[in-house]
Amino acid sequence: MKSAYELALERIERQGIERPDTGRISEEARQRIDEIRRQAAARLAELEILHKDRLRSQAMIDPTTLRNEKSGYLQDRSRIEEERDAAIAALRGGGERDQNGMSSSSKPK
């Protein structure tokens, strides 16, 4: 028995419409995606360690300092995750990236 998806693909083909790309990527691209994820995980771990160290070293007496530190940490974390996701999307979509998988517009200045 065929799934609804397979039946829909057959109808599309009968109408002369090209079958959609299934999103398969090469083994090289998979390895590159894994490397991008590992690098991002390492950067996130480093960021978290540094954040916790700053919280301990400053003893966070001032609530404003605490708020600023947390805000900066969350912004940095979000930026790293966005860069990771953009690099992976570019590999899947064939966008142009540098050797680290980052676009020129997402590099820190």
Kinemage of the C-alpha trace (Angstrom):
@kinemage 1
@onewidth
@group {chain A} dominant
@subgroup {mainchain}
@vectorlist {calphas} color= white
{ca met a 1} P 0.000 0.000 0.000
{ca lys a 2} L 1.333 3.412 -0.970
{ca ser a 3} L 1.374 6.418 1.305
{ca ala a 4} L -0.599 9.550 0.516
{ca tyr a 5} L 2.686 11.270 -0.271
{ca glu a 6} L 3.649 8.632 -2.849
{ca leu a 7} L 0.207 8.832 -4.461
{ca ala a 8} L 0.456 12.624 -4.660
{ca leu a 9} L 3.887 12.350 -6.294
{ca glu a 10} L 2.469 9.963 -8.896
{ca arg a 11} L -0.361 12.409 -9.689
{ca ile a 12} L 2.163 15.213 -10.069
{ca glu a 13} L 4.247 13.120 -12.470
{ca arg a 14} L 1.180 12.208 -14.541
{ca gln a 15} L 0.480 15.920 -14.942
{ca gly a 16} L 3.977 16.407 -16.346
{ca ile a 17} L 5.248 18.339 -13.347
{ca glu a 18} L 8.781 17.633 -12.224
{ca arg a 19} L 9.065 15.633 -9.028
{ca pro a 20} L 10.177 17.795 -6.075
{ca asp a 21} L 13.716 17.487 -4.765
{ca thr a 22} L 13.740 15.181 -1.755
{ca gly a 23} L 16.417 17.247 -0.083
{ca arg a 24} L 19.145 14.658 -0.233
{ca ile a 25} L 22.580 16.025 0.385
{ca ser a 26} L 25.991 14.585 -0.320
{ca glu a 27} L 28.081 12.801 2.254
{ca glu a 28} L 30.590 15.666 2.105
{ca ala a 29} L 27.831 18.151 2.939
{ca arg a 30} L 26.653 15.945 5.826
{ca gln a 31} L 30.170 15.863 7.217
{ca arg a 32} L 30.465 19.635 6.868
{ca ile a 33} L 27.125 20.093 8.665
{ca asp a 34} L 28.351 17.857 11.492
{ca glu a 35} L 31.535 19.921 11.716
{ca ile a 36} L 29.548 23.171 11.824
{ca arg a 37} L 27.391 21.768 14.619
{ca arg a 38} L 30.450 20.613 16.588
{ca gln a 39} L 32.112 24.027 16.236
{ca ala a 40} L 28.934 25.797 17.336
{ca ala a 41} L 28.555 23.464 20.321
{ca ala a 42} L 32.161 24.172 21.333
{ca arg a 43} L 31.640 27.931 21.007
{ca leu a 44} L 28.429 27.714 23.062
{ca ala a 45} L 30.167 25.674 25.755
{ca glu a 46} L 33.028 28.177 25.908
{ca leu a 47} L 30.567 31.049 26.105
{ca glu a 48} L 28.674 29.395 28.954
{ca ile a 49} L 31.857 28.690 30.918
{ca leu a 50} L 33.015 32.289 30.537
{ca his a 51} L 29.563 33.580 31.491
{ca lys a 52} L 29.445 31.489 34.665
{ca asp a 53} L 32.985 32.530 35.535
{ca arg a 54} L 32.087 36.221 35.160
{ca leu a 55} L 29.022 35.710 37.355
{ca arg a 56} L 31.171 34.150 40.075
{ca ser a 57} L 34.060 36.615 39.820
{ca gln a 58} L 31.903 39.717 39.961
{ca ala a 59} L 29.722 38.341 42.734
{ca met a 60} L 27.013 40.316 40.936
{ca ile a 61} L 26.360 42.831 43.673
{ca asp a 62} L 24.769 45.290 41.273
{ca pro a 63} L 21.483 44.077 39.729
{ca thr a 64} L 22.121 46.199 36.625
{ca thr a 65} L 25.460 44.476 36.042
{ca leu a 66} L 23.785 41.098 36.455
{ca arg a 67} L 21.071 42.030 33.983
{ca asn a 68} L 23.634 43.331 31.467
{ca glu a 69} L 25.746 40.191 31.778
{ca lys a 70} L 22.757 37.913 31.243
{ca ser a 71} L 21.555 40.000 28.316
{ca gly a 72} L 24.977 39.924 26.660
{ca tyr a 73} L 25.247 36.182 27.203
{ca leu a 74} L 21.841 35.552 25.635
{ca gln a 75} L 22.639 37.788 22.652
{ca asp a 76} L 25.962 36.022 22.034
{ca arg a 77} L 24.303 32.633 22.361
{ca ser a 78} L 21.562 33.615 19.926
{ca arg a 79} L 24.131 34.966 17.428
{ca ile a 80} L 26.127 31.710 17.502
{ca glu a 81} L 22.971 29.647 17.000
{ca glu a 82} L 21.828 31.866 14.119
{ca glu a 83} L 25.228 31.626 12.429
{ca arg a 84} L 25.135 27.841 12.813
{ca asp a 85} L 21.639 27.591 11.371
{ca ala a 86} L 22.461 29.920 8.473
{ca ala a 87} L 25.593 27.948 7.598
{ca ile a 88} L 23.658 24.668 7.617
{ca ala a 89} L 20.850 26.150 5.536
{ca ala a 90} L 23.396 27.415 3.020
{ca leu a 91} L 24.909 23.942 2.688
{ca arg a 92} L 21.514 22.403 2.184
{ca gly a 93} L 20.445 25.109 -0.233
{ca gly a 94} L 23.759 25.531 -2.001
{ca gly a 95} L 24.401 29.100 -0.847
{ca glu a 96} L 27.917 30.487 -0.963
{ca arg a 97} L 29.854 30.395 2.311
{ca asp a 98} L 33.451 30.675 3.430
{ca gln a 99} L 35.544 27.770 4.679
{ca asn a 100} L 33.932 28.029 8.147
{ca gly a 101} L 30.437 27.809 6.705
{ca met a 102} L 29.659 31.469 7.408
{ca ser a 103} L 28.469 34.088 4.993
{ca ser a 104} L 30.458 37.270 4.724
{ca ser a 105} L 27.535 39.226 6.187
{ca ser a 106} L 27.364 37.104 9.381
{ca lys a 107} L 31.042 37.395 10.309
{ca pro a 108} L 31.821 39.479 13.382
{ca lys a 109} L 33.278 42.866 12.541
